[in-house]
Amino acid sequence: MGTISRASTTEEAKDLLDRDGICVMEGMLDRHGIQRVRDALHAGVNRDEANGVQLRGFPFDRDTLNLRVFDLIGKEPVFVELVEHSIAVELVRHVIGQPFLLSNFSANVTAPGSSEMYMHADQGYMPAPWPPYPMAINVAWTLDDFTETNGATRFVPGSHKNDHGPDPMTGPEQSVPIECPAGSIFVMDARVWHQTGPNKSADQTRAGLFAYYVRPFIRPQWNWYATVTPAMLAGMSPLMHEMLGFGSNVTSSLESLYLKKSSAGPEA
């Protein structure tokens, strides 16, 4: 399916991310796991609709057909399991280091007839020229088969080598679909140019979840302090505390590393 490279191990995935800035790993969720996450997403959509939360018509979409759901962490525990999945975390650490923050975790469900999203790179807020390494990384979980017909995310091969983002209004046109079965993840460093693809099907939707992790000096897109309650936080791991910006300063581990090196002498 498509032209994106696939990895069967985390070491292969690391190599592909270093080379291509993007890769797919299939079989991350089994049928039961996919259904469990789908049920949680459906419950979250129903809750947001009942509370009058905006789910459609965002300025980065060309129409009002696609469904976008934010604050997944605040909805169901299964979403926490995904963002701290051991393979996802290992790949995040490989690409952007440790510590890091979870900037956002959202769902994107394309609808039949929906148009493509504007072309962008996830670190488009960074002034150009960009350094030769990414500021962030996206780990996307597929709850349906991603196909060119039903609106699979599209990307521009080799775009992670650019030192700037694309013009969102004019292209480019040489993008290819990220086609993969339900239960996969695809991982993109934040320099990769990409977009939601157009859903050209008559009756298919496709749901994907996008966990966006950033280096610790970048302000998260979502204000976790506004939605993560003390009761929720009490049930979370130290890793989630760190990712969400709670507890000790997120630079504390860097501070400890600096002090350790300093005490060891200049050759450490």
Number of C-alpha atoms within 10 A of each C-alpha: 12 11 10 18 17 16 17 11 10 14 13 15 23 20 15 19 22 16 13 19 25 29 24 23 22 18 14 16 19 13 11 10 14 18 14 14 20 16 13 17 23 11 14 19 21 12 13 16 12 9 9 9 12 13 17 14 14 13 10 13 17 14 15 14 18 27 18 19 19 21 18 22 21 17 19 17 15 15 21 17 13 21 23 17 12 11 16 21 18 16 19 26 16 15 22 20 15 17 19 24 24 26 24 21 25 19 21 17 18 26 23 19 19 22 20 21 21 20 24 22 24 21 20 15 8 14 11 11 10 17 13 11 16 20 22 25 28 26 25 24 26 25 25 21 18 24 21 21 17 26 31 27 24 23 26 18 18 14 19 25 16 16 14 20 25 19 13 16 9 9 14 14 9 9 18 18 23 24 23 24 16 22 22 24 25 25 25 28 28 27 29 28 29 28 23 23 27 22 25 16 16 11 10 15 20 22 24 25 25 21 23 25 27 27 22 23 12 14 13 18 12 16 14 19 11 8 13 16 11 9 8 13 14 10 11 13 12 13 14 18 17 19 21 23 21 15 9 10 12 20 15 11 13 13 12 11 11 12 11 12 13 12 9 10 8 7 6 8
